[in-house]
């Protein structure tokens, strides 16, 4: 168990997130035709909404809507195209679900459009280092943001050292753009520019990142490291994902970002019972 002083609670979309009490589940809705996991719904707003509604029913605490693939070798799309994919889904979801919505983008203009449509959180896979104005957009709308460390095309020194340095820089950029540390969640960027061995080391040493004093989001779901270890294609990585989610929780993750919400909600509940403690329900005591 990771024993640390936990960050103060954070309000996202009118809901209070109390770090350390339990693990929160972020469900992934890819509004893309080229998602690495094969679950993208492209331009089908109704399918995206149905997917998200099902995730809420299965236990999601946040829905993360993304319009551009970030898989290795991905083809960037225009700002206009990313807005065209994501904003209609967010506009519809605001009326259909009662949990916070996140926009998965590093582009400030996309973030602003999504926030204007009703999103409650910005999830930036470049940690504001590619477009610092994305942090400013979150500050302008009064919402929190996730800053991820992206190791792609960066010189390697040490896994946790590199992640820490990158996230410290992201926090500095955020502060300069008006977004205080208290409104930032950090993500070490599992599989974003790491070898399989380095990604596994990151997960093993995850608890060291609590020195940053910020809530930790971890996204291992269906990633290529799981495929490499198990020798399995993306559609057969459920058990491997479950193992990494449980270990991330044991090492201090506050939010896990997943495709398989029903199964990972159960994994998180069981892992939380071990890591954080469990009280038998009153009705079960009778």
N, C-alpha and C positions, 0 to 999 in steps of 0.2 A: 504494500500500500504506500502511496506517495503522501507523506505528511508535509504539507506546506500551508502557509497563510494564503487563503483564497482571495481572489479579487472581489471587489464589491459587486453586488448584484447589478444587472444591466436591464433596462427596459427596451424591448424590441417589439414594435408593433403593438404597444399597449400591454404587453405581457412581461412579467418580471422573470428574468432568468437568474436563478440563485446558483452560483458556481460552487460545486463541491457537494451539493445535495443529491444530485443524480446526473446521469448522462443524458444529454439532449440529442434528438435524432433529426438530422437535416436530410430530407428526401430530395433526390436529384430528378429534375424534369428537363430533359434535353430537347430543345426545340430546334433540332439540327437534323440534316440528312446523313451526317457522317460521324455520329457519336462512336467512340471506340468500343463502347459496350453493346452497341447494336440496339439500343432502346430509344433512339431519337425519333421524334414524331414529326419532324420537318415543319410544314406549314399547317398542320391539322390542329387548329385551336381546340376543337371539341375533344380530340384524343388527348391532348396535353392536359386539359382541365379534368377529364375523367381520370387520368393517371394520378394527378395531384389529389383529387378528392379521395381516391382509393388509398393513397399514402396517408392522408389525414386520418381516415378510418382505421388504418393499421398502426397508428401511433406516432406519426411524424409531428415534430414540434415546429419545424420551419420547412418551407418549400423553396428550393433554390432553382430558379429558372435561368437557363443558359441558351444563347442563340448562336454561339460560335464554338466549334470544337477546339480543344486545346491539346489533342493527342499529338504525339511526336510527328513532325512533318506536316502539321495542319495547314490548310490554305486559309489565310485571313480573308475576312469578308468586310464589306464596307460598313460604315456606321449606319447608313440608311437601311441596309439589308438586315443588320442585327436588330435594329429597332423594329423593323417590319415583322421579324420572327417573334420577338419577345413581348412587346408592349400589348398586343391584343390578348395574349395569354394572361398577362398580369391584370389587365383591366377586367377580364372575366373572372379571374380567381379572387380578386378583391371582394366580389359579390358572392362567391360560392364557398369560400372557406374562412374560418375564423382564427387562423394561425398566421404568424408573420411570413411575409414573402421576401425572398432575397433575389437580387439580380446578379448573376454571375457574369461580370464583365470587367475589363480593365480600362474601357474607354469612357471618358468623362461624359461625353454627349449621350451615350447610351445609358449611362447611370442616371443622368438627369431626366431623360425621357421615361425611364422605368420608375423612378421615384415620383415623378409627376403623375404617373399612372396609378400609383398606390403602393409600390414596393416599400419595404421597411428596413432593408439591410442591403449593403453593397458587398459583394464578394469578389475581390480583385486578385487574380492569380499572379500578378506582378508586384503586389504589395506597394502600389502607388509609384514604383520606380520607373515605370514606363510612361505613365501619364499622371503626374502629381495632382492634376486638377480633379482626378477622380476622388481623392480625399476631400478636396474642397467641395465637391458636389454633395458628398455625405454630410459635411458640416453645414452647408447651406440648407439642407432639408431636415437637419436635426436628427439624423439617423446614425446608428453605428455602422462599422465596416469590418470586414475580415481582410487582413493583410497576409498574403501567403508569400513565403520565400520561394523564389524560382531560381534553381541552380543552373538552368540551361545556359550554355555559352559563358559560364563563369569558371574561374580557376578554382580548383579544389585544394583545400588545405586539411580540413578536419570537418567531419559531418556536423557535429553540434556547434563547433566554432563558426563554420560558414553560415549555418542557419541563424545563429544568434546575431552575428554581424549584419546579416541581411535584414532581419526583423528589427534590429535597433535602428537601422537606416530607414526602414518603412515607418517606424514610430516617429522618427524625427521629421520626415516629410509630412506625415499627418498633422503633427503639431504645428508646423509652419503654415499649413493650409487651414488651420482652425479646428482640426479634429483632435481632441485631447486623447491621451492614452486610455482614459476611462471608457472611451467609446470604441476601442479597437480590440478585436479578437485576433489572435495570431494562429497561423497554420504553417507547419514546417515544410509543406510541399512534397509529400511522399510521391516518389516516382517522377518528379519534375527535374530532370537533369542528373539523376543519380544512377549509379550501377545498382544491380540487385543487392549486392553485399552492403553497399552504403545505405540503401533504403531500409534494409533489415536492421542495420546498426542504429539508424535514426529512431526506429520504433522501440528498440531495446533501451535507448538512452533518452527517451522522450521526456521523462521526469525532470531532466536537467533544464529543460526550457521553462520550467516554472519560475526560474530565477528572473525571467522577464516581468513577472507579476501580472501577466495577462491571461485570460481564458484561452484554452487550446482547442482548436478544431483540427481533426485528423481525417483525411480522406484516403482510405486504402481500397475502397470498394472495387473489386474486379480488376485491380491493376496488374500490369505486366509482371511485376515481381512475384505475385502469387502464381501466375502462369508459369514463370520460370522455375520456381521451386517445385511445383506439383506436376509440371509438364502437361498442363491442361489449357484448353481454349477458353475464351472469355465467358462463354455460356455455362462453363462447368466450375466456376470459381467461388461458389456460394460458401462451401465449408472453409476454404482458405480465407475468404473475407471474414467469416465469423471468427476465425482464430485471431486474425490481426485486429479486429474490432475489440475482442475481449482483452487482448494484450495491451492495446492502446488505452483502454479504460483502466486496466491495472496500473499503467504507467502515468495516469493522470489526465487523460483526455476529458474535456468537458462537453464537446460536441463531436459526433461522428457523422460524416457525410456519406450517404449510402444510396444504392439503387434499390436494394431489397429491404424495404422498410419493415414489413411484417416480421421477417426472420431476424433482422438486426435489432429490432425493438426487444424481442425476446432475449437475444444474446446480451443486450445492454442491461436488461432488467436482472438477469441472472448474475452478470459480472458485477453490477452495482451491489447486489445482495452480499457478495463476497467481499468486495473492496470497501464499500461504504457502510455496510451493516444492513440488517434486515429485521423488521418487526412483523411478527405474525399478525395477519388481519384479525380484527375482533371477532368477525363471524366464524373464522376458522378455529377460534379458541373454545367455542361453545361445545 
